[in-house]
Amino acid sequence: MIQVRSLVKRYGDLLALDHFDLNVQKGEIFGLLGPNGSGKTTAINCMLSLLKYGKGEVHLFGEPMSSDNYALKRRIGVVMQNVAVFNELTVIENIDYFCGLYVPDKAKRRQLVDEAVEFTGLGDFRKFLPKKLSGGLLRRLNIACGIAHKPELIFLDEPTVAVDPQSRNHILEGIRELNRNGATIVYTSHYMEEVEQLCTRIMIMSGGKAVATGTKEELKAMIRTGEKMTAEIYDLPANVLKEIQKLDGTFSADYTDNLLTVRYTAGSHALIPVLDILRRNNVGVGRVFSEPPTLNDVFLEITGKELKD
Amino acid sequence: MFWNIYGKRVIAGIRDKETMIWTWIFPIMLATLFYFAFAGLDAAGMLKVIPMGVVDNEQYRQDASFVSALESVSTGEDRLFDLRYFPDVNGADAALESGEIDGYIIAGGALSLIVKSDGLNQTIAKSFLDSYLQTKNSVEAVITRDLSQLGNLEELLSRVNYTEKISLSDNPVSAKIGYFYSMLAMICMYGCFQGLVSVSYLQANISALGARRTMSPVGRFRMVTYDLLGGMTVHYLSLLFCVAYIIFVLGIDFGSKLGMVLLTCFVGSVLGVAFGAMVSVNPKIKEQAKTAILITVNMICVFLSGLMIGNMNYIVMQNVPIAAWLNPASRIVDAFYCLYYYDNYERFFLNIGIISAMTVVLLVITSFFIGRQRYESI
C-alpha cells in the first residue's frame, strides 16, 4: 500500500528525515511513534507530496505519488494534526464541503456525510459552528471531514492531541471500525499507550530516522530490559542500593525522589529477592508497583532518551 | 464541484464577522457620516441674494437710469440684490449696523456704496456699481464728443458672450457626490480582503485549512478560481447593499445610468479581489504582513482618488498623470464621474477597459504563481 524508499528531507541545516524507509501493507493500522520533532508529520507531509523533499521515492497503491496525482489523492483521507475546518461553516456544511472535494454526486455525498456524522457521534451538533464545539468534538469534526468520502488509505496525524478521555476513546474505537471496514491506516502519535493499544505494527522514530519497526511484542523483544519495579522508600542507604544493583537478574537500579526503580533483564523476576534485601536491612517500604516493559522502555534503551520528553 | 466550493465560500464569506464589519457595516456608517457632514456642501456653492439698502432720497429718484439698472438686477429668481429702501441715511446706517443689509447705496454728488466690512457680497455690489458708472461715463463721452458714434452705442452697451455654457448631462453639479464615489471606490478596493482569504486558505504554509485543501484531489487553479468567484460574489453583494442604502435611504442621486453604476461597482469589485489575490500569492510573506500591505496600498490609492480631499484626483492628474491613470481607485471614481456628468460613454468605457486590463494582469500573475507553489516547510 505504501512504499517509501530512502526519503531525505532537510529544513535548512536540520536533517528532518534521514534516509527514511517505510512499508505499510493493506489492512494494517500502522503507527508512527516518536517524540515531538522526531519527523512523523514531516514523513506524512512528504508522502502526501505536500512538502518538497531532497531525495527518495514515495509509492502509494503501487504508483509514484506527486502533488498533481489527483487519482491517487482521491483514494486517500487525511486528518491533520491541526484542526482544518471553516470556522464560518456548520458541522454538516464542513463535512459536506470536504466530502464534496472527492465525491461530486450530491445524493451519494448526502449519504456519506450522514454516515460520517453518525460515525463520529456529531449527530446532535449538525448545525453548530466549530467555535461552539469542545476540543474533543472539534477533533471529531476534523476526523469526519477527513474520512467522510470513505478512503482506502487514511493518514491520521496526532488526532487525539488535547482531547478529553471520553472523546479519545470514541476516536480510537472509530479508527478500529474504519480499519475493520477495510481502510488501511497510518497513525502518528507521541502517546505510546494509544499506539500500543491500536496499531498492528509500529515504527519508532527519532531524529528523522526509523529506529525500530515491528509489532509491539517484536519491539519489546528487541530490548534487554524486562519487568520494572518501583517502590516508595523514605530513606534508602547507599549500601542497600549497591546490594540490589548486584542482584542476579537486575538490569539497573536507581533511587531518586524517594522512589526505588529496578529494571530486570528480559525474562527475569527479581521482585522477591529485592524485597528480601530491603526487609533484611530494615528499610521501610511504602507502595510497590510492578509493570511489564513498555514502548517507552524500548525507546529509552534504543535512543537513550525518554519517549515522553 | 463548482457549487460545492463556490456556494460554501459565499456562505462562509457572508457569515465572516470581519467581512461583515468592514464591507457591510463600515461603508454604511461612512456613507451616513458623509451624508450629514456634506449635507450643506452643494448649497454652499450657490450665490445667495445680497441684502442691499438704498437711500430713497430726491437725487436717487431723479437718477432714472441708475434706478432702472438697479431694479433690473433686483428682480426675478436669479436676482443679484434684495433691495430695501430707507428714507434717510440714519435708517440705512442702523440696518447696516445690525447686519440686516450688507451695504447701502446713496446718491449724493455721486453714487456711493457704504459697507461695514469686506466680503464677497460687498465686492459684488462694488463691481456692479463700478460697471454701471463706467458704462454711464462711456455713453456720456460719446454723446458730448462725437455724435456720429451714436450708432455704435448699442454695441458699446451690449455684452457679447464668446463662450456658451453647455450642460453635458441633465444631472446637477454636486460637490458631495464625489465623496460618495470615492467611498464606493474604496469599498471596491476592499475586495482585496476577499482575495486574501481565498488565496491564504489555499496555502499550506499559511493555514491548516490551506494544507488540508492542498491535499484534496482538486487542482489548485480550479480551487482558487471557484473560491475567488465566491469571494467576488460576497463582495459585490456588499457593494449592492451599500449602493442601495445610499440611494434609497440617504436619497443620494447617482444619475439616470444606475445600470452602468452597478457595472462599475462590479468591475471595481473584481479588481479589488484580484489585487488581494495577487498580493497574497507570495507564500513567504506572513498573513499579517499581507494585510498591512493591502491596507496601506488601499489607503494611498483612495487618498489619491479624493476620499479625504475632494480635488486630490485633479491635482494628481495635473502633476503626475501616469499615477492618476494607474491608480485603480482613481479610475473607478473617474468612471462614476463620467456616468454622472457626461452624456457619452467614451471616457467611461476607457476607464472600464483600464480597470479590466489591470484585473486580467493581476489574475494572470496570481494563477502563474499559485500553480507552481510547492512547499519547503509548513
Interface residues (C-beta under 8 A of the other chain):
Chain A: Y11 N45 L48 L50 L51 K52 S67 D68 Y70 A71 K73 R74 I76 V78 M80 N82 V83 A84 V85 F86 E88 L89 E93 D96 Y97 F98 G100 L101 Y102 P104 C145
Chain B: M1 N4 I5 K8 I11 A12 G13 R15 D16 A204 S207 A208 L209 A211 R212 R213 T214 M215 S216 P217 V218 G219 R374 Y375 E376 S377 I378
